[in-house]
Amino acid sequence: MSPIQIRPDEALDELTKFQAKLTHGVQNLMDTDDITTGVTPKEIIYQEDKMTLYRFQAPASVVQNTVPILIVYALVNRPYMADLQEDRSTVRGLLDAGMDVYLVDWGYPDRSDRYLTLDDYINGYLDRCVDVIRKRHRLDAINLLGICQGGTFSLCYAATHQDKVANLVTMVTPVDFQTPDNMLSKWVKYLDVDLTVEALGNIPGEMLNWTFLNLKPYRLMGQKYLDMVDVLDNPDQVANFLRMEKWIFDSPDQAGEAYRQFIKDFYQQNKLVEGGLRIGPHEVDLKNVTMPVLNIFAMQDHLVPPDASKALKKLVGTKDYSEISFKGGHIGIYVSGRAQKEVPPTIGKWIDERT
C-alpha cells in the first residue's frame, strides 16, 4: 500500500477555506431568529387533558374531499414533523391534494398521566376525536392517516371501530415487531419493562431519544454535524438544519403504563402478528380491518424496516389493499423534496377514488 501523499500547500488552502466557512457559519448561527415549526394555519377543534385536536386551513382555490382525514401521530415525537416548514409539509401537500385535514396532538404527559393506558389513548382520546369530526361533518365514518406508532394505533382502532373508519392510510408503520433486521426490537427484547416503569414512572423522552440516536450513532451523532459545516454559509440551510434538530430533541415523556403495554405486547410478544392483543375491552384482530388500506413504507427506514410494515398485507381482512415503497428513510418520507411530490398527491388520489 503506497503512503498517502499530502501536499502542504493544498492542505493549507483547504484549512483556510474551512476556517472561512466556519467563521461565516458561526455568524449565520448567531443571526438566526427563533426557529418556528408547524407552519400551516390551524384552529383548535377539541381539547381534553394534554390532547388537542387541530383542523388545518385549506387553500380557498382547492376543492375539498367531503370526507376529512385525521392524522394520528406517534406519542414519542412531536407531530409538527408533518408540517415542518413551507416546502416540507405533508399537511400542506394533503391540503393541496383536496383533503380536509385534522391532526391529533398528544401533548406533553406529566406525572399526573403516569397511569394512562393504551386503552385511554386509543379507545378514549382517539375515539372521541373521531366522534367530534364525525359529528361536525355529519358522517358515519372518516379517513385515518396513521404515522409510525400512530399507524399502529390506527390499525388497532380500525380493527375495533370498523364502522367509524372509511379508509385507512398507514405510513412507516410497524406491524411485525420482530423481523430479523429490527435492531430496536432486539435491544428491548429482554428489557425489564416492569422494573423500568416502577423505577421511573413516566419514561423520560431524553432516554428514548438517546436510544433512537444510538441505532445509527456515527451518522446521527457525528457525521451530520461534520456535514453541517458545508451548509453554514447558507442562512436558509442553517435554519433548516436547526429546525430538524429542534424536532429531534423535542421528545415528550411517555406515560408509564402505556409504555409498559406497548413494549410488552408489541415489541416483546409481537401480539399484533401472533394474536392475543387486547386494548381495553376489545380484542384486536387485524382480520377485522376490512376498509380499504394504503400502506406506505420507506426502503431505507432504520426504525421501521420495510418488512415490518409489509407484513400488514397478509394480516388485514380487506380485499382493497395497496402498498407503496418510498426510496428514502424514516424522516425523509415526510420532509424530502421527492416525498413532497409523491406521497401526499398519491394519498389524495387514492382516497378520492374511494370516496
Secondary structure by P-SEA (a helix, b strand, c coil): cccbbbbaaaaaaaaaaaaaaaaaaaaaaaacccccccccbbbbccccccbbbbbbbcccccccccbbbbbbbbcccccccccccccccaaaaaaaaccbbbbbbbccccccccccccccccccaaaaaaaaaaaaacccbbbbbbccaaaaaaaaaaacccccccbbbbccccccccccccaaaaaacccaaaaaaaacccccaaaaaaaaaaccccccccccccccccccccaaaaaaaaaaaaaaabbbbccaaaaaaaaaaccccccccccccccccbbbbccccccbbbbbbbcccccccccccccccccccccbbbbbbbcccccccccccccccccaaaaaaaaaaac
